Amino acid sequence: MRPEFKNEPSIDSSQPSSREALERTPSAGKSLEELIDRAQRMALRYAEVSPYRLNPDQDVWEGIVRAIGRNAHTFGWPYCP
């Protein structure tokens, strides 16, 4: 027999599954290449309008941009790597 717990979370069927939640993100339906391109444009624009500069080593910032695009493709949001 399974014991009852007072603070046991209940399953709420009104909450979307993780697959449904991913399908509702701004990245849904976009290819990895599109998301990497978007992350690159975002980084270049941010450097233009802010007091910050991109890393002078282009390989470093391109790697970060690719990772952001990959995270957007995988998780639905452009999380920092």
Secondary structure, DSSP 8 states (H G I E B T S, - for coil): -----TT-----TTS--HHHHHHTSTTTT--HHHHHHHHHHHHHHHHHHSS----SSHHHHHHHHHHHHHHHHHHSS----
